[in-house]
Amino acid sequence: MFLIYCPYCEEERAEEEFHASGEAHIVRPTDPESLSDEAWGDYVFFRKNPRGNHHELWQHTTGCRKFFYMTRDTATYEIKEIYKVGEQPKVATAPAVPNKYDQFSSEQAVKK
């Protein structure tokens, strides 16, 4: 168990009170109707999962129920910063590391 600071309640609480909601700062397509099925699938299902610093969206589910952002090192679980929705991160994310799947589109990956 580790403690997470809620920027709204202004106190540290047990990890069990929170829910990780995935990657932070995802930009929704401006015209989703014009996207191909493949492009829409990429937007909905594919997320970055870098080793190192990563911005995540969290919710204090059993407390104030508000959403906030956390920058966390995915290799060590160290929390680098926590900031409210509407604020910008001060800590940079890890650089993208190419992997063997980067060369495939989602459609090609399904066929493999």
C-alpha positions, 0 to 999 in steps of 0.5 A: 500500500502506498499513500496518495495525496488528494489535491482537493482534500489536501491530505494523504490517503490510502491507495485503496481510496483511489481509482486509476483512470488511465492516461492523462491529457488525451485529446478527443478527435475534433470530428469523430464522425470523419474518422475511419474505424481503424483511426477510431479504434486507435483513439479508443483502445491504444494508449502509451505505456512508457517505462518511466514518468507517465501522466495519469488520470486518477479519481478519489473514489471513496473521498471527494470523488474528484478527478486529478492528475498524477505523474508517476514513474511506472518502473518504481511507482514513485509519485513525482507530482499531483496536480488538479484538473486544469493545471499543467504538469511540471514534470516531463514524461518519459521519452517514447521507446519504440517497440516491435509493435510500433510498425503495425496499425491496429488492423494489422495487429489484429490479423497477426 
